[in-house]
Amino acid sequence: MGKQQEPGNDEIQREMRAQQKFSTAGAIGRAGSGLLKGESPVSRQDQAISALTGWIDQQTPDPSGALKSILRRQVRSNELLVASHLEQPFNVLRQRIDSILANDYALEEFVRQVDVRWGELYQERPLFQRAGQAPDPADEYTHESVRQVLILLRAKLHEPIVTDPANWPLP
């Protein structure tokens, strides 16, 4: 007498499908079930942008959130630059901060964008500091205060940062 063969995995799956009611979602799920084996469904570029924006949120002292918002926006809008630095995405943020700090006009424009964002967030008229003038005492984002935050962030970027994409936070 011959040994009975146990039904294989494929046979079991066919039998289960035969008993199920057809649905488009089920068919799509079965068709794409092996596409991402071993890979993250989030692209490396999106992982890099997420890591950068998460780091900005954690490391930037900014109670009102406007400065963080503008830095995150600039990282997201610089996707091509991020794509060219997938192995070391924090270089993108270093380069951006360095370019802002290297030029007074760039710093003034950055502060203006932060002030505009603050006005949007709080639905108030922002306080703009003009070049060469003393800031309003109530102004949270002065040229000097933003410069100091950017210098602090640049210093933190020189500390060890996890650059292995497997350890980056997912969105």
C-alpha positions, -999 to 999 in steps of 0.1 A, spaced: 0 0 0 14 34 -10 19 63 13 -7 90 10 7 124 1 -3 153 23 -19 181 4 7 208 -6 4 244 4 -6 254 -32 -35 228 -31 -47 241 3 -46 277 -10 -66 267 -41 -92 250 -20 -95 280 3 -99 304 -27 -126 281 -42 -146 285 -10 -142 323 -9 -165 348 -25 -147 368 -52 -137 403 -45 -116 428 -63 -96 437 -32 -88 400 -26 -77 395 -62 -54 426 -60 -40 413 -27 -32 379 -42 -16 394 -73 7 417 -54 14 395 -25 50 388 -34 61 421 -49 77 436 -17 92 405 -1 121 417 19 117 453 9 101 482 27 70 496 10 85 531 18 111 543 -6 146 550 7 141 586 -3 109 589 17 127 572 46 155 597 44 131 627 43 112 612 73 144 607 92 155 643 86 121 658 95 119 636 126 153 647 137 144 684 131 113 679 153 133 663 181 164 685 181 151 720 173 143 742 203 112 759 189 81 762 212 60 779 185 69 754 158 73 779 129 111 774 125 107 736 126 80 739 100 101 759 76 131 736 80 109 705 73 94 722 43 128 730 29 140 694 33 109 681 17 111 705 -12 147 695 -18 139 659 -27 164 657 -56 192 667 -32 180 642 -7 180 615 -34 216 622 -42 226 617 -5 207 586 4 236 571 23 242 603 43 209 623 42 219 645 71 245 661 48 215 678 31 204 695 63 241 705 71 244 720 36 211 739 40 220 753 75 255 762 63 241 781 33 217 801 55 244 810 80 270 819 53 249 848 39 232 876 59 205 879 31 198 842 32 194 844 70 171 874 67 150 856 41 148 825 62 137 845 93 111 862 71 97 828 60 97 817 96 78 849 107 53 844 79 47 808 90 43 820 126 16 844 114 -1 816 96 0 793 126 -13 819 151 -34 840 127 -16 871 138 4 897 120 41 887 123 68 910 136 94 914 109 129 925 118 144 948 92 181 945 84 202 968 106 174 976 130 169 963 165 142 936 168 109 942 185 111 929 221 80 907 215 95 891 183 102 854 190 121 850 157 149 876 154 179 873 131 201 866 161 178 841 178 173 821 146 211 822 139 217 807 174 192 779 168 208 771 135 243 771 150 230 748 177 215 724 151 247 725 131 267 715 162 242 686 169 247 675 133 283 669 140 274 644 168 269 608 158 236 603 140 221 569 131 224 567 93 214 531 88 180 533 69 169 502 88 170 522 120 153 553 106 118 561 119 90 554 94 64 580 86 
